[in-house]
Amino acid sequence: MTMKLQFAKRMSHIKASEIREILKVTEQDDVISFAGGLPAPELFPINEINEVNQLVLKEAGTKALQYTTTEGYAPLREWIAKRMDERLGTKFDKDNILITHGSQQGLDLSGKVFLDEGDVVLCESPTYLAAISAFRAYGCGFIEISTDEDGMVMDALEDVLNNTPHIKLIYVIPTFQNPTGKTWTLERRKKLAELSSRYGIAVIEDNPYGELRFEGESLPSIKSFDTVGNILCTGSFSKIFCPGFRIGWIAGDKDIIRKYVLVKQGTDLQCNTIAQMTIAEYLKRYDIDKHIGKIVEVYKRRRDIAIECMECYFPDNIKFTRPEGGLFTWIELPEEISAREVLEKCLEKKIAFVPGGSFFPNKNKENTFRINYSNMPEEKIEKGLRTIGEVVKEYVR
């Protein structure tokens, strides 16, 4: 008789990512996909990366192909610190920065650093589904804090902070939020920093989309109002450069970052040396702001087309967000309509999106879904949203 293997308890919490499962379908060439948060591949600076890569190998090949420190390549960390200071109002140097495998690893390491079994994470309702997966692996529970057009509702947050034991983390995406595309006001950012300080709770401020602003005024980070060192920020080159390198970072108080370095050493020792050096050399030789400008121009046009199509093809009682930047818009159907059922019908017509239920850790809203407008060309956006509109109209009738 063979004995059954005993797995860790955490395996019972871990489910396949809904987006990754849908993306398997979207690998078919004839599918119009609004599912993943995928950058437009035609905007990747392939020629420049090829040139820089050759240069790095020629001039520093032995270093580029060798192990490096867990913290990451120093010139790249220096660039990130300076960029954050200029754009987000922080006061960082390279020792405030740890290079990670995308900002996603920063979330996983945050779970390792902060969460014990039975702890509580507070998050926006809805929130980024891969953050839910990352934190849930450490046995935590979630309390969703309601949001409105200005971001997380601070009275609701304060009420939960006053009445809930074992809160360890507040996780937020204040700029062009995933999945809704909403952006927090300045007042809400200041208030969260104040509450974090008063209650002694760590905040993870996730910011993968902040550079992709189409209109409106750039806002300082929540971290810039942090007086006690409780707030950590993640960032990434995935959306402003290319995701295949998997290079991001987590930034914060140096004492806390040292703890992240310790847990990263137990995970993967370090991130890809040659990828870090290639990005750093690109940033030295080329104008990243010019490159981001091209991305913003394309995504703004695609956002505009997506909104025009929803206004034109969706029934009047369907609500959707109008983001000032980023990659996503969020659609709310009448309560009795399941977005999963709508998706099934749309997949038959070769159109994909992500149903909204997965973005709520407590699975409480199935009448919502997320649309990504950055990846598909304009004519496919128009065709895809027209088809979704036709399917939704059948359900509304």
Backbone hydrogen bonds, N-H to C=O, Kabsch-Sander energy under -0.5 kcal/mol:
donor,donor_aa,acceptor,acceptor_aa,energy
7,F,5,L,-0.6
11,M,8,A,-1.7
12,S,9,K,-2.0
13,H,10,R,-1.7
14,I,10,R,-0.9
15,K,13,H,-0.5
21,E,17,S,-2.2
22,I,18,E,-2.2
23,L,19,I,-2.8
24,K,20,R,-1.0
25,V,21,E,-0.8
25,V,22,I,-0.9
26,T,22,I,-1.6
27,E,23,L,-0.7
27,E,24,K,-0.6
28,Q,25,V,-1.5
31,V,28,Q,-1.7
32,I,350,K,-2.9
33,S,31,V,-0.7
34,F,32,I,-0.5
34,F,352,A,-3.1
38,L,36,G,-1.3
43,L,40,A,-1.8
44,F,41,P,-1.5
46,I,44,F,-2.2
49,I,45,P,-2.5
50,N,46,I,-2.5
51,E,47,N,-2.3
52,V,48,E,-2.7
53,N,49,I,-2.9
54,Q,50,N,-2.1
55,L,51,E,-1.9
56,V,52,V,-2.8
57,L,53,N,-2.2
58,K,54,Q,-2.3
59,E,55,L,-2.9
60,A,56,V,-2.7
61,G,57,L,-1.0
64,A,60,A,-2.9
65,L,61,G,-1.8
66,Q,63,K,-1.1
76,L,73,Y,-0.7
77,R,73,Y,-2.0
78,E,74,A,-2.5
79,W,75,P,-1.9
80,I,76,L,-2.3
81,A,77,R,-2.4
82,K,78,E,-2.2
83,R,79,W,-2.6
84,M,80,I,-2.7
85,D,81,A,-2.2
86,E,82,K,-2.3
87,R,83,R,-2.7
88,L,84,M,-2.7
89,G,84,M,-0.5
89,G,85,D,-0.9
90,T,84,M,-1.1
96,N,93,D,-2.3
97,I,94,K,-1.7
98,L,250,I,-2.4
99,I,71,E,-2.5
100,T,248,G,-2.2
102,G,100,T,-1.7
105,Q,101,H,-1.2
105,Q,102,G,-0.6
106,G,102,G,-0.8
107,L,103,S,-1.3
108,D,104,Q,-2.0
109,L,105,Q,-3.0
110,S,106,G,-1.6
111,G,107,L,-1.8
112,K,108,D,-1.8
113,V,109,L,-2.6
114,F,110,S,-2.6
115,L,111,G,-2.0
118,G,139,G,-2.8
119,D,116,D,-2.2
120,V,166,H,-2.9
121,V,141,G,-2.6
122,L,169,L,-2.7
123,C,143,I,-1.8
124,E,171,Y,-0.7
125,S,145,I,-1.4
127,T,359,F,-3.0
131,A,128,Y,-0.8
132,I,128,Y,-1.5
133,S,129,L,-2.0
134,A,130,A,-2.0
135,F,131,A,-2.5
136,R,132,I,-2.6
137,A,133,S,-1.3
138,Y,135,F,-2.1
139,G,136,R,-2.3
140,C,135,F,-0.7
141,G,119,D,-2.9
143,I,121,V,-2.3
145,I,123,C,-3.3
148,D,151,G,-2.3
151,G,148,D,-1.9
153,V,146,S,-2.7
154,M,152,M,-0.7
157,L,153,V,-1.9
158,E,154,M,-2.8
159,D,155,D,-2.1
160,V,156,A,-1.8
161,L,157,L,-2.6
162,N,158,E,-2.0
163,N,159,D,-1.1
164,T,160,V,-1.0
168,K,120,V,-2.6
169,L,120,V,-1.3
170,I,202,A,-2.0
171,Y,122,L,-3.1
172,V,170,I,-0.5
172,V,204,I,-2.5
176,F,174,P,-0.5
177,Q,182,K,-3.1
181,G,177,Q,-3.7
184,W,174,P,-3.1
185,T,150,D,-1.6
189,R,185,T,-1.7
190,K,186,L,-2.4
191,K,187,E,-2.3
192,L,188,R,-2.3
193,A,189,R,-1.9
194,E,190,K,-2.0
195,L,191,K,-2.7
196,S,192,L,-2.7
197,S,193,A,-1.8
198,R,194,E,-2.6
199,Y,195,L,-2.5
200,G,196,S,-0.9
201,I,196,S,-1.6
202,A,168,K,-1.1
203,V,230,N,-1.8
204,I,170,I,-2.7
205,E,203,V,-0.7
205,E,232,L,-3.5
206,D,172,V,-2.8
206,D,204,I,-0.9
207,N,234,T,-1.0
212,L,209,Y,-2.5
213,R,211,E,-1.2
214,F,324,E,-2.8
215,E,324,E,-1.4
221,S,88,L,-2.0
224,S,221,S,-0.5
225,F,222,I,-2.0
226,D,223,K,-2.0
227,T,225,F,-0.6
232,L,203,V,-3.0
233,C,251,A,-2.8
234,T,205,E,-2.1
235,G,249,W,-2.2
237,F,247,I,-2.4
241,F,237,F,-1.7
242,C,237,F,-1.1
245,F,242,C,-0.7
246,R,243,P,-1.5
248,G,100,T,-3.0
248,G,246,R,-0.6
249,W,235,G,-2.4
250,I,98,L,-2.2
251,A,233,C,-3.2
252,G,96,N,-1.9
257,I,253,D,-2.6
258,R,254,K,-1.9
259,K,255,D,-0.9
259,K,256,I,-0.6
260,Y,256,I,-1.7
261,V,257,I,-2.3
262,L,258,R,-1.7
263,V,259,K,-1.9
264,K,260,Y,-2.4
265,Q,261,V,-2.0
266,G,262,L,-0.9
267,T,264,K,-1.1
268,D,264,K,-2.6
269,L,264,K,-1.4
270,Q,268,D,-2.8
274,I,64,A,-0.5
276,Q,272,N,-1.9
277,M,273,T,-2.5
278,T,274,I,-2.4
279,I,275,A,-2.3
280,A,276,Q,-2.4
281,E,277,M,-2.3
282,Y,278,T,-2.4
283,L,279,I,-2.6
284,K,280,A,-1.3
285,R,281,E,-2.0
286,Y,282,Y,-3.0
288,I,286,Y,-1.0
291,H,287,D,-1.7
292,I,288,I,-2.9
293,G,289,D,-2.2
294,K,290,K,-1.5
295,I,291,H,-1.8
296,V,292,I,-2.9
297,E,293,G,-2.1
298,V,294,K,-1.9
299,Y,295,I,-2.8
300,K,296,V,-2.6
301,R,297,E,-1.7
302,R,298,V,-2.1
303,R,299,Y,-2.9
304,D,300,K,-2.8
305,I,301,R,-2.2
306,A,302,R,-2.4
307,I,303,R,-2.5
308,E,304,D,-2.6
309,C,305,I,-2.6
310,M,306,A,-2.3
311,E,307,I,-2.6
312,C,308,E,-2.0
313,Y,309,C,-3.5
314,F,310,M,-1.7
318,I,315,P,-1.7
319,K,317,N,-0.5
319,K,332,E,-1.9
321,T,330,W,-1.5
326,G,212,L,-2.3
329,T,371,I,-2.2
330,W,180,T,-0.6
331,I,369,F,-3.0
332,E,319,K,-3.0
333,L,331,I,-0.5
333,L,367,N,-3.5
337,I,334,P,-2.2
339,A,337,I,-0.5
339,A,366,E,-3.2
342,V,338,S,-1.8
343,L,339,A,-2.5
344,E,340,R,-2.0
345,K,341,E,-1.8
346,C,342,V,-2.3
347,L,343,L,-3.1
348,E,344,E,-1.4
349,K,345,K,-0.7
349,K,346,C,-0.8
350,K,347,L,-1.7
351,I,346,C,-2.3
352,A,32,I,-2.5
354,V,370,R,-1.4
356,G,368,T,-3.9
358,S,355,P,-0.7
359,F,356,G,-2.1
360,F,357,G,-1.6
363,K,360,F,-2.6
369,F,331,I,-2.0
370,R,354,V,-2.7
371,I,329,T,-2.8
372,N,34,F,-1.6
373,Y,327,L,-1.7
373,Y,371,I,-0.5
374,S,327,L,-0.6
380,K,377,P,-0.8
381,I,377,P,-1.9
382,E,378,E,-2.3
383,K,379,E,-2.0
384,G,380,K,-3.0
385,L,381,I,-2.5
386,R,382,E,-1.9
387,T,383,K,-2.0
388,I,384,G,-2.4
389,G,385,L,-2.5
390,E,386,R,-2.0
391,V,387,T,-2.3
392,V,388,I,-2.9
393,K,389,G,-2.3
394,E,390,E,-1.4
395,Y,391,V,-1.4
396,V,392,V,-2.6
397,R,393,K,-2.4
